[in-house]
Amino acid sequence: MVAKQSTLDISNQDVSADAMRTWAAQGLVVSLKTCNLDEAALASLDMTGWLFDECRMAAVDFRSAGLEGARFVGCRGTQADFSGADLTDARFAGCDFNNARFIEAKANDTGFEGCKLTGADFSRVRSLGLSFRETILSAARLRGLSFNNERLEKLDFGMADLTGCDFRKVVFSGCSLREAGLVDARFDGADLRGADLGGLALIDAKKFKGATISKDQAGLLLAELGLKVR
């Protein structure tokens, strides 16, 4: 018979890294609500299954932390560092992690919904099933990520680095690719009619070979040559 894990609920407190390490050492699954964790040093700490609800976590050091199944709801963590962390099955909802780092994080079946990730760095992230929905990813570094055969809804990739990304057979709905970096990105079989392609020059059109675009989008691209579509 598997022993039931003990839980601990903490709310409205400034929580120290030492306290969190003590709880983790005791094997507790902790729920933190409206707590202040700003600049906490939590590298390599096992926080599997923990809940962070409307917490402040600016510049928190989560490097190489164990965050499998953790939930982040309504948190604010500009410049938080998740580099090398295990985020398997973790969920982020309504969070603001602008300029956060997820470099080389393990992000299998990790989900972001309704989040702000402007300038976030997902370089060399190890992902299988990483998903984004209704999320701002403007100026984010997303090199080499695969979205193959997905439906992408309300994602802002404006000015994002999408070098080498796989968008084959993707359906875009309410998305923006405005001024995104698309070097070596693949769009074979993609439906781009629900994407904002503003800021792209006609020379970029070859990147969409094999994809479907609308007449309006074609007109915008041809306008670069001074031509009109009637």
Secondary structure, 3 states (H helix, E strand, C coil): CCCCCCEEEEECCECCHHHHHHHHHCCCEEEEECCECCCCECCCCECCCCEEECCECCCCECCCCECCCCEEECCECCCCECCCCECCCCEEECCECCCCECCCCECCCCEEECCECCCCECCCCECCCCEEECEECCCCECCCCECCCCEEECEECCCCECCCCECCCCEEEEEECCCCECCCCECCCCEEEEEECCCCCHHHHHHHCCCECCHHHHHHHHHHHCCCCC
